[in-house]
């Protein structure tokens, strides 16, 4: 759904006022608009590798915690 000419003019006036009042916020809004226009967040250079690393290490931590719990349970039951 597109904006009408009047709505575009009003939006442009709001953006100009925002730029005058708070330039930092105006830069953030412009960055958000660029992201939405492209269709998503920019690709991270190590995105897939970092995700795989975190997933692998997460499972290692879960398995280690499970082994500690099982060994403590065995120790309690053995005494």
N, C-alpha and C positions, 0 to 999 in steps of 0.2 A: 504494500500500500504506500503510494507516494504522497509527498506533501504538496499542498496547494501553494501557489505563489505567495499568498498572504502569510501562510504558515512559515514558508522559507524566509521571508523578510523578517518576521518576528523572531525566528530562531537566530538569524544573522545579527539582529540587534542585541539579543541576549548574549550571544558569543562575544560581540564587541565590548559590551559592558563588562563581561567577565574578564576579558583580557586587560581592561583598564584597571579593574578592582583587584584582581588576583591572578597575576601572570602565571604563577606556578600551577594553580588549579587549571587554568586554561590549557597549559601544556599537557597536563594529565588527561584532560577531557579529549584533547586532540589525539593523544596516543591511544586512548580507548576507542575513539572513532576509527583510527587507522586499523586497529586490530579487528574490529567488527567488520570493516569493509573488506579486509583480506579473507576473513572467515575463520579466524582462530588465532591462537597465540603463535608467535614466531617459533620456529624449530630450534631446539637447543642443540648445540654441537655434540654433546655427550649424552643426549637423552636416552637412547636405547641402552647404551653401555652402563650408564649410571643406574637405570631402572633394573637391569639384570643383576648388577652388583648388589644393590639394596635388597632385592628379592632373595638372592642367594644367601647373603649374610643374615637376613631375617630368619630364613629357615634354619640356618646353623644355630642361631640363638635359641630358637624354639626347640630344636632337637637336644641341644645341650641342657636346657632347663628341664626337659622331660627326663633325660638321663639322670640328672641330679635328684629329681623327685623320686624316680624309681629306686635309685641307690639308697636314698634315705629311707624309703618305705621298706626295702629289704633289710636295712640295718636295724630298724625298729622291730620288725617281725622276727629277726634272728636273735635278738636279745631277750 
